[in-house]
Amino acid sequence: MSGLEQLYQQIILDHARRRVGAGLKEAEAGHAWGESHQHNPICGDEIRLRVETDGNTIARISWEGNGCSISMASASALVELAQGEDRGTFTDMLEEFRETMRSRGTREGDEELLGDAAAFSGVSRFPARVKCAMLAWVAAEGALLAAAPGDAA
């Protein structure tokens, strides 16, 4: 295993333990919010993820879920990366992550755009695990779409 692969593996294990954003939070007054529940029927991983927005900014992401280290670590890395960003930046991150996951190992994720989430690049070589890595991202995409700008819940 190369030094980079070892580093990436350590980042994933660290996020699986820390679980940034874990614990579904009630939306703060004045924030628009959306929620999405995603389930991977192949392995049983599932997540319920809530995105809160303040105008065009992702104010907070919280989630609860059960699953493998990859799916839980991916949710943690997503929260750490996307919280505080605007919708457009998050959409760019999501598309970069999605393209990296579809690459089957031929593409490294852009570390400047993805931060720790670039560590999941190696997962793309294992099609059965791509859904695990994508689960939180698909949930965040759906939750953000449900949190219409300017609509405080």
DSSP file (Angstrom, degrees, kcal/mol; ACC not computed):
  #  RESIDUE AA STRUCTURE BP1 BP2  ACC     N-H-->O    O-->H-N    N-H-->O    O-->H-N    TCO  KAPPA ALPHA  PHI   PSI    X-CA   Y-CA   Z-CA
    1    1 A M              0   0    0      0, 0.0     5,-0.0     0, 0.0     0, 0.0   0.000 360.0 360.0 360.0 132.1    0.0    0.0    0.0
    2    2 A S     >  -     0   0    0      1,-0.1     4,-2.2     4,-0.0     5,-0.2  -0.222 360.0-108.3 -72.5 165.7    1.4    3.4   -1.0
    3    3 A G  H  > S+     0   0    0      1,-0.2     4,-2.2     2,-0.2     5,-0.1   0.878 120.8  51.6 -60.7 -39.2    1.9    6.2    1.5
    4    4 A L  H  > S+     0   0    0      2,-0.2     4,-2.7     1,-0.2    -1,-0.2   0.906 108.7  50.3 -66.1 -42.0   -1.0    8.1   -0.1
    5    5 A E  H  > S+     0   0    0      2,-0.2     4,-2.6     1,-0.2    -2,-0.2   0.894 110.8  50.1 -62.6 -39.2   -3.3    5.1    0.2
    6    6 A Q  H  X S+     0   0    0     -4,-2.2     4,-2.2     2,-0.2    -2,-0.2   0.910 111.1  48.7 -64.4 -42.1   -2.3    4.7    3.9
    7    7 A L  H  X S+     0   0    0     -4,-2.2     4,-2.3     2,-0.2    -2,-0.2   0.934 112.4  48.1 -62.5 -46.0   -3.0    8.4    4.5
    8    8 A Y  H  X S+     0   0    0     -4,-2.7     4,-2.3     1,-0.2    -2,-0.2   0.909 110.6  51.3 -61.4 -42.5   -6.4    8.1    2.8
    9    9 A Q  H  X S+     0   0    0     -4,-2.6     4,-2.4     1,-0.2    -1,-0.2   0.902 109.9  50.2 -61.2 -40.4   -7.3    5.0    4.8
   10   10 A Q  H  X S+     0   0    0     -4,-2.2     4,-2.5     2,-0.2    -2,-0.2   0.891 108.6  52.0 -66.0 -39.7   -6.4    6.8    8.0
   11   11 A I  H  X S+     0   0    0     -4,-2.3     4,-2.3     2,-0.2    -2,-0.2   0.924 110.9  47.9 -61.5 -44.8   -8.6    9.8    7.1
   12   12 A I  H  X S+     0   0    0     -4,-2.3     4,-2.2     1,-0.2    -2,-0.2   0.926 112.8  47.8 -63.7 -44.9  -11.5    7.5    6.5
   13   13 A L  H  X S+     0   0    0     -4,-2.4     4,-1.5     2,-0.2    -1,-0.2   0.891 110.6  52.6 -63.6 -39.1  -11.0    5.6    9.8
   14   14 A D  H  X S+     0   0    0     -4,-2.5     4,-2.7     1,-0.2     5,-0.2   0.928 111.2  45.6 -62.4 -46.0  -10.7    8.9   11.7
   15   15 A H  H  X S+     0   0    0     -4,-2.3     4,-2.5     1,-0.2    -1,-0.2   0.859 107.7  58.0 -67.2 -34.0  -14.0   10.2   10.2
   16   16 A A  H  < S+     0   0    0     -4,-2.2    -1,-0.2    -5,-0.2    -2,-0.2   0.851 113.8  39.8 -62.9 -33.1  -15.7    6.9   10.9
   17   17 A R  H  < S+     0   0    0     -4,-1.5    -2,-0.2    -3,-0.2    -1,-0.2   0.907 120.1  42.2 -80.4 -45.0  -14.7    7.3   14.6
   18   18 A R  H  < S-     0   0    0     -4,-2.7     4,-0.2    -5,-0.2    -3,-0.2   0.882  79.8-165.8 -73.4 -39.9  -15.4   11.1   15.0
   19   19 A R    ><  -     0   0    0     -4,-2.5     3,-2.1    -5,-0.2    -3,-0.1   0.947  14.6-147.4  50.6  61.0  -18.7   11.2   13.0
   20   20 A V  T 3  S+     0   0    0      1,-0.3    59,-0.3    -5,-0.2    60,-0.2  -0.350  79.9  15.4 -57.1 129.6  -18.8   15.0   12.6
   21   21 A G  T 3  S+     0   0    0      1,-0.3    42,-2.0    -3,-0.1    -1,-0.3   0.396  87.5 150.3  86.5  -2.5  -22.4   16.2   12.5
   22   22 A A  B <   +a   63   0A   0     -3,-2.1    -1,-0.3    40,-0.2    42,-0.2  -0.380  40.9  61.8 -67.2 142.0  -23.8   12.9   14.0
   23   23 A G  S    S-     0   0    0     40,-3.0     2,-0.2    -2,-0.1    41,-0.2   0.604  89.0-110.3 103.9 100.5  -27.0   13.4   16.0
   24   24 A L        -     0   0    0     38,-0.2     2,-0.3     1,-0.1    -2,-0.1  -0.410  38.9-155.4 -63.9 123.8  -30.0   14.8   14.2
   25   25 A K        -     0   0    0     -2,-0.2     2,-0.2    -4,-0.1    37,-0.1  -0.736  18.7-109.6-103.3 148.4  -30.6   18.4   15.5
   26   26 A E        -     0   0    0     -2,-0.3     2,-0.1     1,-0.1    -1,-0.0  -0.521  48.1 -99.1 -68.6 142.7  -33.8   20.4   15.4
   27   27 A A        -     0   0    0     -2,-0.2     2,-0.1     1,-0.1    -1,-0.1  -0.375  38.3-113.6 -66.0 141.0  -33.6   23.2   13.0
   28   28 A E    >   -     0   0    0      1,-0.1     3,-2.0     4,-0.1    -1,-0.1  -0.462  40.5 -90.2 -73.3 147.6  -32.8   26.6   14.4
   29   29 A A  T 3  S+     0   0    0      1,-0.3    -1,-0.1    -2,-0.1     3,-0.1  -0.317 114.1  23.2 -56.6 135.0  -35.5   29.3   14.3
   30   30 A G  T 3  S+     0   0    0      1,-0.3     2,-0.4    -3,-0.1    -1,-0.3   0.268  96.7 114.7  90.7 -11.6  -35.2   31.3   11.1
   31   31 A H    <   -     0   0    0     -3,-2.0   122,-1.4    23,-0.1    -1,-0.3  -0.761  61.8-136.5 -92.0 136.1  -33.4   28.6    9.1
   32   32 A A  E     -B   53   0A   0     21,-1.7    21,-3.2    -2,-0.4     2,-0.3  -0.606  34.2-174.9 -75.7 151.4  -35.0   27.0    6.2
   33   33 A W  E     -B   52   0A   0    118,-0.4     2,-0.3    19,-0.2   115,-0.2  -0.995  21.4-170.4-151.1 156.8  -34.4   23.2    6.3
   34   34 A G  E     -B   51   0A   0     17,-2.2    17,-2.6    -2,-0.3     2,-0.3  -0.969   9.6-156.0-142.3 157.5  -34.8   20.1    4.4
   35   35 A E  E     -B   50   0A   0     -2,-0.3     2,-0.4    15,-0.2    15,-0.2  -0.977   5.9-171.8-137.6 147.8  -34.4   16.4    5.3
   36   36 A S  E     -B   49   0A   0     13,-2.3    13,-2.7    -2,-0.3     2,-0.5  -0.998  10.4-155.5-141.9 137.4  -33.7   13.3    3.3
   37   37 A H  E     -B   48   0A   0     -2,-0.4     2,-0.4    11,-0.2    11,-0.2  -0.957  17.9-176.5-110.2 127.8  -33.6    9.6    4.3
   38   38 A Q  E     -B   47   0A   0      9,-2.8     9,-2.5    -2,-0.5     2,-0.4  -0.958   5.2-171.3-126.4 145.1  -31.5    7.3    2.1
   39   39 A H  E     -B   46   0A   0     -2,-0.4     7,-0.2     7,-0.2     6,-0.1  -0.999  17.7-147.6-137.0 135.0  -31.1    3.6    2.4
   40   40 A N    >>  -     0   0    0      5,-3.2     4,-3.0    -2,-0.4     3,-0.6  -0.880  11.7-168.3-101.2 103.2  -28.8    1.2    0.5
   41   41 A P  T 34 S+     0   0    0      0, 0.0    -1,-0.1     0, 0.0     5,-0.0   0.712  80.1  65.9 -67.6 -18.5  -30.7   -2.0    0.2
   42   42 A I  T 34 S+     0   0    0      1,-0.1    86,-0.0    -3,-0.1    -2,-0.0   0.919 124.8   7.4 -68.7 -42.9  -27.6   -3.9   -0.9
   43   43 A C  T <4 S-     0   0    0     -3,-0.6    -1,-0.1     2,-0.1    89,-0.0   0.545  99.1-113.9-118.9 -10.6  -25.8   -3.6    2.4
   44   44 A G     <  +     0   0    0     -4,-3.0    22,-0.1     1,-0.3    -2,-0.0   0.409  60.1 150.6  92.4  -3.0  -28.4   -2.0    4.8
   45   45 A D        +     0   0    0     -5,-0.4    -5,-3.2    -6,-0.1     2,-0.3  -0.333  19.8 176.4 -59.6 143.2  -26.7    1.3    5.3
   46   46 A E  E     -BC  39  66A   0     20,-2.7    20,-1.8    -7,-0.2     2,-0.3  -0.996  14.1-176.6-150.4 155.2  -29.0    4.2    6.0
   47   47 A I  E     -BC  38  65A   0     -9,-2.5    -9,-2.8    -2,-0.3     2,-0.5  -0.995  16.4-158.1-149.1 142.1  -28.9    7.8    6.9
   48   48 A R  E     -BC  37  64A   0     16,-2.9    16,-2.2    -2,-0.3     2,-0.4  -0.996  26.7-174.5-117.0 121.7  -31.3   10.6    7.7
   49   49 A L  E     -BC  36  63A   0    -13,-2.7   -13,-2.3    -2,-0.5     2,-0.4  -0.959  12.9-160.7-126.8 134.8  -29.7   13.9    7.0
   50   50 A R  E     -BC  35  62A   0     12,-3.1    12,-2.1    -2,-0.4     2,-0.5  -0.956   3.1-164.2-116.8 130.4  -30.9   17.4    7.7
   51   51 A V  E     -BC  34  61A   0    -17,-2.6   -17,-2.2    -2,-0.4     2,-0.4  -0.959   4.5-163.5-112.3 128.8  -29.6   20.5    6.0
   52   52 A E  E     -BC  33  60A   0      8,-3.2     7,-1.8    -2,-0.5     8,-1.5  -0.925   8.0-164.0-109.7 136.9  -30.3   24.0    7.4
   53   53 A T  E     -BC  32  58A   0    -21,-3.2   -21,-1.7    -2,-0.4     2,-0.5  -0.909  18.7-161.8-121.3 150.1  -29.8   27.1    5.3
   54   54 A D  E >  S- C   0  57A   0      3,-2.4     3,-1.5    -2,-0.4     2,-0.5  -0.893  76.6 -51.5-125.2  96.7  -29.6   30.7    6.2
   55   55 A G  T 3  S-     0   0    0     -2,-0.5    95,-0.2     1,-0.2    96,-0.1  -0.627 123.8 -19.2  69.2-123.5  -30.2   32.5    2.9
   56   56 A N  T 3  S+     0   0    0     -2,-0.5    31,-1.8    93,-0.1     2,-0.4   0.374 119.8  96.7 -95.3   2.6  -27.8   30.9    0.4
   57   57 A T  E <  S-DC  86  54A   0     -3,-1.5    -3,-2.4    29,-0.2     2,-1.1  -0.759  76.5-126.6-101.0 138.2  -25.5   29.5    3.0
   58   58 A I  E     - C   0  53A   0     27,-3.3    26,-3.4    -2,-0.4    -5,-0.3  -0.723  32.4-179.6 -78.3 103.8  -25.5   25.9    4.4
   59   59 A A  E     -     0   0A   0     -7,-1.8     2,-0.3    -2,-1.1    -6,-0.2   0.872  58.7  -6.1 -78.4 -39.0  -25.7   26.9    8.1
   60   60 A R  E     - C   0  52A   0     -8,-1.5    -8,-3.2    -3,-0.1     2,-0.4  -0.983  50.8-162.3-159.5 145.0  -25.8   23.4    9.6
   61   61 A I  E     + C   0  51A   0     -2,-0.3     2,-0.3   -10,-0.2   -10,-0.2  -0.999  18.0 171.1-126.9 130.3  -25.9   19.7    8.6
   62   62 A S  E     + C   0  50A   0    -12,-2.1   -12,-3.1    -2,-0.4     2,-0.3  -0.954   5.0 174.3-134.8 158.6  -26.8   17.0   11.1
   63   63 A W  E     -aC  22  49A   0    -42,-2.0   -40,-3.0    -2,-0.3     2,-0.3  -0.988  21.9-154.6-157.1 160.6  -27.5   13.4   10.6
   64   64 A E  E     + C   0  48A   0    -16,-2.2   -16,-2.9    -2,-0.3     2,-0.3  -0.989  34.5 134.2-137.2 144.9  -28.2   10.0   12.1
   65   65 A G  E     - C   0  47A   0     -2,-0.3     2,-0.4   -18,-0.2   -18,-0.2  -0.994  39.7-130.8-174.8 171.9  -27.5    6.7   10.5
   66   66 A N  E     + C   0  46A   0    -20,-1.8   -20,-2.7    -2,-0.3     2,-0.3  -0.996  48.7  93.7-137.8 140.1  -26.1    3.2   10.7
   67   67 A G        -     0   0    0     -2,-0.4    -2,-0.1   -22,-0.2   -23,-0.0  -0.992  65.5 -33.3 167.2-168.7  -23.8    1.5    8.3
   68   68 A C     >  -     0   0    0     -2,-0.3     4,-2.2     1,-0.1     5,-0.3  -0.138  62.0 -99.2 -71.8 169.4  -20.3    0.6    7.4
   69   69 A S  H  > S+     0   0    0      1,-0.2     4,-2.6     2,-0.2     5,-0.2   0.858 121.1  55.9 -58.6 -37.4  -17.2    2.7    8.1
   70   70 A I  H  > S+     0   0    0      2,-0.2     4,-2.3     1,-0.2    -1,-0.2   0.942 109.7  43.3 -65.0 -47.1  -17.2    4.1    4.6
   71   71 A S  H  > S+     0   0    0      2,-0.2     4,-1.7     1,-0.2    65,-0.2   0.904 117.8  44.9 -67.9 -39.7  -20.8    5.4    4.7
   72   72 A M  H  X S+     0   0    0     -4,-2.2     4,-2.0     2,-0.2    -1,-0.2   0.893 114.7  48.4 -70.9 -39.2  -20.4    6.9    8.2
   73   73 A A  H  X S+     0   0    0     -4,-2.6     4,-2.7    -5,-0.3     5,-0.2   0.879 109.1  53.8 -66.8 -37.7  -17.0    8.4    7.4
   74   74 A S  H  X S+     0   0    0     -4,-2.3     4,-2.3    -5,-0.2    -1,-0.2   0.900 107.8  50.1 -64.2 -40.5  -18.3    9.9    4.2
   75   75 A A  H  X S+     0   0    0     -4,-1.7     4,-2.2     2,-0.2    -1,-0.2   0.920 111.8  48.7 -61.9 -43.9  -21.2   11.6    6.1
   76   76 A S  H  X S+     0   0    0     -4,-2.0     4,-2.3     2,-0.2    -2,-0.2   0.925 112.1  47.1 -62.2 -46.7  -18.7   13.0    8.6
   77   77 A A  H  X S+     0   0    0     -4,-2.7     4,-2.0     1,-0.2    40,-0.2   0.886 110.4  54.4 -63.7 -38.8  -16.4   14.3    5.8
   78   78 A L  H  X S+     0   0    0     -4,-2.3     4,-3.2    -5,-0.2     5,-0.4   0.936 109.4  46.6 -59.1 -48.8  -19.3   15.9    4.0
   79   79 A V  H  X S+     0   0    0     -4,-2.2     4,-1.9   -59,-0.3    -2,-0.2   0.942 112.5  49.3 -61.3 -48.1  -20.5   17.8    7.1
   80   80 A E  H  < S+     0   0    0     -4,-2.3    -1,-0.2     1,-0.2    -2,-0.2   0.864 119.2  39.7 -59.1 -36.6  -17.0   19.1    7.8
   81   81 A L  H  < S+     0   0    0     -4,-2.0    -2,-0.2    -5,-0.2    -1,-0.2   0.913 121.0  36.7 -79.8 -46.6  -16.6   20.2    4.2
   82   82 A A  H >< S+     0   0    0     -4,-3.2     3,-2.4    -5,-0.2   -24,-0.3   0.749  83.9 104.8 -89.0 -26.3  -20.0   21.6    3.3
   83   83 A Q  T 3< S+     0   0    0     -4,-1.9   -24,-0.2    -5,-0.4     3,-0.1  -0.364  91.7  17.6 -61.8 128.6  -21.1   23.4    6.5
   84   84 A G  T 3  S+     0   0    0    -26,-3.4    -1,-0.3     1,-0.4     2,-0.1   0.289 101.3 116.2  93.6  -9.5  -20.8   27.1    6.0
   85   85 A E    <   -     0   0    0     -3,-2.4   -27,-3.3   -27,-0.2    -1,-0.4  -0.464  67.7-109.6 -87.7 162.6  -20.5   26.9    2.2
   86   86 A D  B  >  -D   57   0A   0    -29,-0.2     4,-2.4    -2,-0.1   -29,-0.2  -0.478  33.1-104.0 -86.0 165.7  -23.0   28.4   -0.2
   87   87 A R  H  > S+     0   0    0    -31,-1.8     4,-2.5     1,-0.2     5,-0.2   0.878 119.0  52.3 -57.0 -42.7  -25.3   26.3   -2.4
   88   88 A G  H  > S+     0   0    0      2,-0.2     4,-2.1     1,-0.2    -1,-0.2   0.905 109.6  48.2 -63.7 -42.4  -23.2   26.8   -5.5
   89   89 A T  H  > S+     0   0    0      2,-0.2     4,-2.4     1,-0.2    -1,-0.2   0.914 111.6  50.6 -64.5 -42.2  -20.0   25.7   -3.9
   90   90 A F  H  X S+     0   0    0     -4,-2.4     4,-3.1     1,-0.2    -2,-0.2   0.917 107.9  52.8 -61.9 -41.5  -21.7   22.6   -2.4
   91   91 A T  H  X S+     0   0    0     -4,-2.5     4,-2.4     1,-0.2    -1,-0.2   0.907 109.0  49.9 -60.3 -41.2  -23.1   21.7   -5.8
   92   92 A D  H  X S+     0   0    0     -4,-2.1     4,-2.2     2,-0.2    -1,-0.2   0.914 112.0  48.2 -61.4 -43.1  -19.5   21.9   -7.2
   93   93 A M  H  X S+     0   0    0     -4,-2.4     4,-2.8     2,-0.2    -2,-0.2   0.929 111.2  50.5 -62.0 -46.1  -18.3   19.7   -4.4
   94   94 A L  H  X S+     0   0    0     -4,-3.1     4,-2.9     1,-0.2    -2,-0.2   0.917 111.0  47.7 -59.9 -45.6  -21.1   17.2   -5.0
   95   95 A E  H  X S+     0   0    0     -4,-2.4     4,-2.6     2,-0.2    -1,-0.2   0.896 112.3  49.4 -65.5 -39.2  -20.4   17.0   -8.7
   96   96 A E  H  X S+     0   0    0     -4,-2.2     4,-2.2     2,-0.2    -2,-0.2   0.928 113.8  46.1 -63.7 -44.5  -16.7   16.5   -8.1
   97   97 A F  H  X S+     0   0    0     -4,-2.8     4,-2.5     2,-0.2    -2,-0.2   0.929 113.3  49.5 -63.2 -45.4  -17.3   13.8   -5.6
   98   98 A R  H  X S+     0   0    0     -4,-2.9     4,-1.8     1,-0.2    -2,-0.2   0.922 112.1  47.3 -61.0 -46.2  -19.9   12.1   -7.9
   99   99 A E  H  X S+     0   0    0     -4,-2.6     4,-0.6     1,-0.2    -1,-0.2   0.885 111.8  51.2 -64.3 -38.1  -17.5   12.1  -10.9
  100  100 A T  H >< S+     0   0    0     -4,-2.2     3,-1.0    -5,-0.2     5,-0.5   0.921 110.1  49.2 -63.9 -43.0  -14.7   10.8   -8.7
  101  101 A M  H >< S+     0   0    0     -4,-2.5     3,-0.6     1,-0.2    -1,-0.2   0.807 110.6  51.0 -67.2 -29.4  -16.9    8.0   -7.5
  102  102 A R  H 3< S+     0   0    0     -4,-1.8    -1,-0.2     1,-0.2    -2,-0.2   0.567  90.1  83.2 -81.0  -8.7  -18.0    7.1  -11.1
  103  103 A S  T X< S-     0   0    0     -3,-1.0     3,-1.1    -4,-0.6    -1,-0.2   0.600  87.3-136.7 -77.0 -11.7  -14.4    7.0  -12.3
  104  104 A R  T <  S-     0   0    0     -3,-0.6    21,-0.2     1,-0.2    -3,-0.1   0.859  75.4 -48.1  54.8  36.9  -13.7    3.4  -11.2
  105  105 A G  T 3  S+     0   0    0     -5,-0.5    -1,-0.2    16,-0.2    20,-0.1   0.503 117.7 107.2  89.0   4.4  -10.3    4.5   -9.9
  106  106 A T  S <  S+     0   0    0     -3,-1.1     2,-0.4    -6,-0.1    -2,-0.1   0.497  74.7  53.1 -92.1  -3.1   -9.1    6.4  -12.9
  107  107 A R        -     0   0    0     -7,-0.3     2,-0.4    14,-0.2    -2,-0.2  -0.994  68.0-145.4-139.0 130.1   -9.6    9.8  -11.3
  108  108 A E        -     0   0    0     -2,-0.4     2,-0.1     1,-0.1    11,-0.1  -0.750  34.3-111.1 -88.0 140.4   -8.3   11.3   -8.0
  109  109 A G        -     0   0    0      9,-0.5     2,-0.8    -2,-0.4   -12,-0.1  -0.416  35.7 -99.9 -69.2 147.6  -10.7   13.8   -6.3
  110  110 A D     >  -     0   0    0      1,-0.2     4,-3.2    -2,-0.1     3,-0.4  -0.579  32.2-159.9 -70.3 107.5   -9.7   17.4   -6.3
  111  111 A E  H  > S+     0   0    0     -2,-0.8     4,-2.1     1,-0.2    -1,-0.2   0.822  87.9  57.3 -63.6 -31.9   -8.3   17.9   -2.8
  112  112 A E  H  4 S+     0   0    0      1,-0.2    -1,-0.2     2,-0.2    -2,-0.1   0.892 117.9  32.7 -65.9 -37.3   -8.7   21.6   -2.9
  113  113 A L  H  4 S+     0   0    0     -3,-0.4    -2,-0.2     1,-0.1    -1,-0.2   0.848 129.7  34.5 -85.0 -37.4  -12.4   21.3   -3.5
  114  114 A L  H >< S-     0   0    0     -4,-3.2     3,-2.1     1,-0.2    -3,-0.2   0.606  78.3-173.2 -98.9 -13.6  -13.1   18.1   -1.6
  115  115 A G  G >< S-     0   0    0     -4,-2.1     3,-1.8    -5,-0.3     4,-0.2  -0.306  77.1  -3.3  55.1-134.3  -10.7   18.3    1.4
  116  116 A D  G >  S+     0   0    0      1,-0.3     3,-2.1     2,-0.2    -1,-0.3   0.760 125.8  73.6 -60.6 -25.6  -10.9   15.0    3.4
  117  117 A A  G X  S+     0   0    0     -3,-2.1     3,-1.6     1,-0.3    -1,-0.3   0.717  80.0  73.5 -64.5 -18.4  -13.6   13.7    1.0
  118  118 A A  G X  S+     0   0    0     -3,-1.8     3,-1.8     1,-0.3    -9,-0.5   0.741  79.6  75.7 -63.8 -21.0  -10.8   13.3   -1.6
  119  119 A A  G X  S+     0   0    0     -3,-2.1     3,-0.6     1,-0.3    -1,-0.3   0.690  82.0  67.7 -63.5 -18.0   -9.7   10.3    0.5
  120  120 A F  G X>  +     0   0    0     -3,-1.6     3,-1.2     1,-0.2     4,-0.7   0.437  68.4 100.5 -83.1   1.7  -12.6    8.3   -0.9
  121  121 A S  G X4 S+     0   0    0     -3,-1.8     3,-1.2     1,-0.3   -16,-0.2   0.881  78.0  55.6 -52.7 -42.0  -11.1    8.3   -4.4
  122  122 A G  G X4 S+     0   0    0     -3,-0.6     3,-1.5     1,-0.3    -1,-0.3   0.763  94.2  68.3 -64.9 -25.7   -9.9    4.7   -3.8
  123  123 A V  G X4 S+     0   0    0     -3,-1.2     3,-2.4     1,-0.3     6,-0.3   0.808  83.5  73.8 -62.5 -28.6  -13.4    3.6   -3.0
  124  124 A S  G << S+     0   0    0     -3,-1.2    -1,-0.3    -4,-0.7   -20,-0.2   0.680  83.5  67.2 -63.2 -15.9  -14.3    4.2   -6.7
  125  125 A R  G <  S+     0   0    0     -3,-1.5    -1,-0.3    -4,-0.2    -2,-0.2   0.584  95.9  61.2 -76.1  -9.3  -12.4    1.1   -7.6
  126  126 A F    X>  -     0   0    0     -3,-2.4     3,-2.6    -4,-0.1     4,-0.9  -0.818  68.6-168.6-122.3  89.5  -15.0   -1.0   -5.8
  127  127 A P  H 3> S+     0   0    0      0, 0.0     4,-0.7     0, 0.0     3,-0.5   0.793  86.2  58.8 -51.7 -34.3  -18.4   -0.5   -7.4
  128  128 A A  H 34 S+     0   0    0      1,-0.2     4,-0.3     2,-0.2    -4,-0.1   0.747 109.0  46.0 -67.8 -21.0  -20.2   -2.2   -4.5
  129  129 A R  H <> S+     0   0    0     -3,-2.6     4,-1.9    -6,-0.3    -1,-0.2   0.595  90.6  81.0 -96.6 -12.7  -18.8    0.4   -2.1
  130  130 A V  H  X S+     0   0    0     -4,-0.9     4,-2.3    -3,-0.5     5,-0.2   0.903  90.0  54.4 -60.4 -41.3  -19.5    3.5   -4.2
  131  131 A K  H  X S+     0   0    0     -4,-0.7     4,-1.3     1,-0.2    -1,-0.2   0.861 105.5  54.2 -61.5 -34.3  -23.1    3.5   -3.0
  132  132 A C  H  4 S+     0   0    0     -4,-0.3     4,-0.4    -3,-0.2     3,-0.3   0.936 111.6  43.3 -62.8 -46.6  -21.8    3.5    0.6
  133  133 A A  H  < S+     0   0    0     -4,-1.9     4,-0.4     1,-0.2     3,-0.2   0.837 116.5  47.9 -68.6 -33.0  -19.7    6.5   -0.1
  134  134 A M  H  X S+     0   0    0     -4,-2.3     4,-2.7    -5,-0.2     5,-0.3   0.656  86.2  90.5 -82.4 -17.1  -22.4    8.4   -2.0
  135  135 A L  H  X S+     0   0    0     -4,-1.3     4,-2.0    -3,-0.3    -1,-0.2   0.887  91.4  39.7 -52.4 -53.0  -25.2    7.8    0.5
  136  136 A A  H  > S+     0   0    0     -4,-0.4     4,-2.7    -3,-0.2    -1,-0.3   0.861 114.6  54.5 -66.4 -35.2  -24.8   10.9    2.6
  137  137 A W  H  > S+     0   0    0     -4,-0.4     4,-2.2     2,-0.2    -2,-0.2   0.901 108.9  47.0 -67.0 -40.9  -24.1   13.0   -0.5
  138  138 A V  H  X S+     0   0    0     -4,-2.7     4,-2.2     2,-0.2    -1,-0.2   0.900 113.3  50.1 -65.7 -40.5  -27.3   12.0   -2.2
  139  139 A A  H  X S+     0   0    0     -4,-2.0     4,-2.7    -5,-0.3    -2,-0.2   0.913 110.6  49.3 -63.1 -42.7  -29.1   12.7    1.1
  140  140 A A  H  X S+     0   0    0     -4,-2.7     4,-2.6     2,-0.2     5,-0.2   0.891 109.2  52.6 -64.9 -39.2  -27.5   16.1    1.4
  141  141 A E  H  X S+     0   0    0     -4,-2.2     4,-1.9     2,-0.2    -1,-0.2   0.939 113.2  43.7 -61.0 -47.4  -28.5   16.9   -2.2
  142  142 A G  H  X S+     0   0    0     -4,-2.2     4,-1.7     2,-0.2    -2,-0.2   0.898 114.1  49.8 -64.9 -41.9  -32.1   16.0   -1.6
  143  143 A A  H  X S+     0   0    0     -4,-2.7     4,-1.1     1,-0.2    -2,-0.2   0.894 110.1  50.5 -65.7 -39.8  -32.2   17.8    1.7
  144  144 A L  H  < S+     0   0    0     -4,-2.6     3,-0.3     1,-0.2    -1,-0.2   0.888 108.6  52.0 -66.7 -38.1  -30.8   21.0    0.2
  145  145 A L  H  < S+     0   0    0     -4,-1.9    -1,-0.2     1,-0.2    -2,-0.2   0.866 109.1  51.2 -63.5 -35.0  -33.3   20.9   -2.6
  146  146 A A  H  < S+     0   0    0     -4,-1.7     2,-1.4     1,-0.2    -1,-0.2   0.714  95.4  74.8 -74.9 -20.8  -36.1   20.6    0.1
  147  147 A A  S  < S-     0   0    0     -4,-1.1    -1,-0.2    -3,-0.3  -113,-0.2  -0.609  79.0-161.4 -92.2  74.7  -34.7   23.6    1.9
  148  148 A A    >   -     0   0    0     -2,-1.4     3,-2.0  -115,-0.2   -95,-0.1  -0.324  28.3-100.8 -60.4 134.5  -35.9   26.3   -0.5
  149  149 A P  T 3  S+     0   0    0      0, 0.0    -1,-0.1     0, 0.0   -93,-0.1  -0.295 105.9  14.8 -59.2 134.7  -34.0   29.6    0.0
  150  150 A G  T 3  S+     0   0    0    -95,-0.2     2,-1.0     1,-0.1    -2,-0.1   0.381  95.4 113.5  85.0  -6.1  -35.9   32.1    1.9
  151  151 A D    <   -     0   0    0     -3,-2.0  -118,-0.4   -96,-0.1     2,-0.4  -0.782  49.9-166.4-101.4  91.4  -38.5   29.6    3.3
  152  152 A A              0   0    0     -2,-1.0  -120,-0.3  -120,-0.2  -121,-0.1  -0.624 360.0 360.0 -78.0 131.1  -37.9   29.3    7.0
  153  153 A A              0   0    0   -122,-1.4    -1,-0.1    -2,-0.4  -121,-0.1   0.453 360.0 360.0 -87.1 360.0  -39.6   26.3    8.5
